[in-house]
């Protein structure tokens, strides 16, 4: 089946948006206010895509080729010349033809889905969920909080996107996870990253707890 093609305004950012994730955005450049107006007059959707070279504010940028459709879910505030909105990631897309020369960047894109493949084994999914819960507890512990269990989806694709969203990684690592076309492979890459991160994270939390109790 051929991928679905559509025209899409693009918002290049120094962030990676995964499907199902929600992020706030601050709109203040004139070109992106025009883009937002256009989106609100159509289907309230635009593409969020990571900048490969260039900067968010000002001149032209070179984006990566794969991003995520963002659906405007809330306009939080309008003050002077600034707008604050919330968007939720939907499906991924791949740029087919890029247009840098309108007031804002736009492109003809192909909407892409993960390759159909064999589902990960249920025991493997449970193991990954266990690691994600531990990661969430440790991160919260560093902030002085505590949680017994985090609500983690068991559906493999949703799980893979949640892990990509919540993990503290370099942007290029997040982009690599977003671009991975296979759910099982994405989950295995994330499991490898979790295993790399958890050991030093456990040690850091232990040190912080020791310091805290030694002061009491």
Secondary structure as GFF3:
##gff-version 3
##sequence-region A 1 216
A	DSSP	beta_strand	4	13	.	.	.	ID=ss1
A	DSSP	beta_strand	22	27	.	.	.	ID=ss2
A	DSSP	alpha_helix	30	41	.	.	.	ID=ss3
A	DSSP	beta_strand	45	53	.	.	.	ID=ss4
A	DSSP	beta_strand	62	63	.	.	.	ID=ss5
A	DSSP	beta_strand	66	79	.	.	.	ID=ss6
A	DSSP	beta_strand	82	99	.	.	.	ID=ss7
A	DSSP	beta_strand	106	112	.	.	.	ID=ss8
A	DSSP	alpha_helix	122	142	.	.	.	ID=ss9
A	DSSP	alpha_helix	156	166	.	.	.	ID=ss10
A	DSSP	alpha_helix	171	179	.	.	.	ID=ss11
A	DSSP	alpha_helix	183	214	.	.	.	ID=ss12
###
